[in-house]
Amino acid sequence: MPYIKRHLRDNLNIHIDNLVDAMKASDYTPGDVNYVITCVLKGLTSDNQCYDTINKLVGALECAKLEY
């Protein structure tokens, strides 16, 4: 994943790993995954809901889908 700097990835992975562990422990559903993704995106746009920001995040979602 060359599009994110190593030190940023390492910092985010700590939080991602905790979230994944919590979801696995609670026997997550696809709806739970949808909820988490939606909450993250809403949190990222809570102070900037302009078209450009939302458009970039939708593009990131599409790329993540294809990468997965």
Wavefront OBJ file of the C-alpha trace (Angstrom):
o trace
v 0.000 0.000 0.000
v 2.300 2.712 -1.227
v -0.387 5.406 -0.961
v 0.003 5.720 2.831
v 3.235 6.490 4.644
v 4.581 3.699 6.842
v 4.465 5.695 10.096
v 0.852 6.711 9.456
v -0.101 3.126 8.638
v 1.530 1.853 11.839
v -0.370 4.404 13.936
v -3.713 3.603 12.308
v -3.171 -0.162 12.511
v -3.207 -0.035 16.312
v -6.739 1.378 16.242
v -7.878 -0.783 13.349
v -6.665 -3.929 15.105
v -8.603 -2.952 18.246
v -11.753 -2.346 16.197
v -11.381 -5.654 14.355
v -10.847 -7.513 17.637
v -13.952 -5.888 19.160
v -16.042 -6.744 16.118
v -14.848 -10.348 16.052
v -15.590 -10.689 19.772
v -19.155 -9.477 19.226
v -19.866 -11.871 16.333
v -20.223 -9.036 13.806
v -22.678 -8.951 10.918
v -22.409 -7.232 7.524
v -24.728 -4.583 8.955
v -22.192 -3.921 11.715
v -19.462 -3.438 9.103
v -21.709 -1.028 7.197
v -22.379 0.895 10.429
v -18.676 1.241 11.242
v -17.787 2.415 7.736
v -20.665 4.914 7.729
v -19.708 6.265 11.167
v -16.087 6.731 10.114
v -17.113 8.602 6.962
v -19.636 10.760 8.832
v -16.982 11.545 11.422
v -14.515 12.553 8.727
v -17.056 14.880 7.118
v -18.768 16.255 10.239
v -17.125 19.652 9.799
v -16.773 19.639 6.000
v -19.688 18.219 4.046
v -18.753 19.805 0.750
v -19.175 17.918 -2.516
v -15.434 17.647 -3.123
v -14.733 15.944 0.205
v -17.643 13.540 -0.117
v -16.702 12.776 -3.719
v -13.119 11.947 -2.700
v -14.325 9.646 0.081
v -16.727 7.846 -2.259
v -13.763 7.362 -4.601
v -11.750 5.941 -1.702
v -14.616 3.550 -0.921
v -14.711 2.388 -4.517
v -10.960 1.805 -4.555
v -11.114 -0.038 -1.223
v -13.880 -2.252 -2.614
v -11.798 -3.109 -5.657
v -8.682 -3.698 -3.563
v -10.568 -6.009 -1.213
l 1 2 3 4 5 6 7 8 9 10 11 12 13 14 15 16 17 18 19 20 21 22 23 24 25 26 27 28 29 30 31 32 33 34 35 36 37 38 39 40 41 42 43 44 45 46 47 48 49 50 51 52 53 54 55 56 57 58 59 60 61 62 63 64 65 66 67 68
